[in-house]
Amino acid sequence: MRSKNAPTTTAKGRTVPYLLTTLASAAALALVPSAAGAQTAGTVYGATYGDCYEAFGWYEWTADGSAGGYPKYDTDGSIEVIQLENCNSWIDKGILQYSGKKWQNGGWTTLGWRQPPGFVGGDGSGPGEIDYFVDFKDVRDIRFRVCNVHDGIVDGCSSVS
């Protein structure tokens, strides 16, 4: 299902430029404030180091008032992670992760990188295809990345935007 025109990220032998590109891409992923009730949607794409896994799908957010001086959003979407190359000799699986901020208990809580809680099409324990649901309430600055996992270590991540 990969488009021939889909952008890919590869960093074979280029760790510093790869890191700088990833950091620059991640900085550009924050949700953009918009008028209350406005809805924004789009497709998203990213590929891990070595092009072992790719993530693609759709993501939308709707402004839902403000809290603590910041706009808050409700989100909806589905992002699929599939194996592209045969990296089984050094990669155990590919995963989607997100980070951002969530309004809860009267304040903004920072969410470190973690997997979305809802997914189908696999248990995330090995190669294959996993569909993640990215439905969140009262959040802001949500970012996504797709990562390789080997020996329990998450690395080779790239932004999904």
Beta strands, then each sheet from edge to edge (+ up, - down):
strand 1: 39-47
strand 2: 53-67
strand 3: 70-83
strand 4: 93-104
strand 5: 107-114
strand 6: 118-120
strand 7: 129-133
strand 8: 139-150
strand 9: 153-160
sheet 1: 1+ 2- 3+ 7- 6+
sheet 2: 5+ 4- 8+ 9-
end
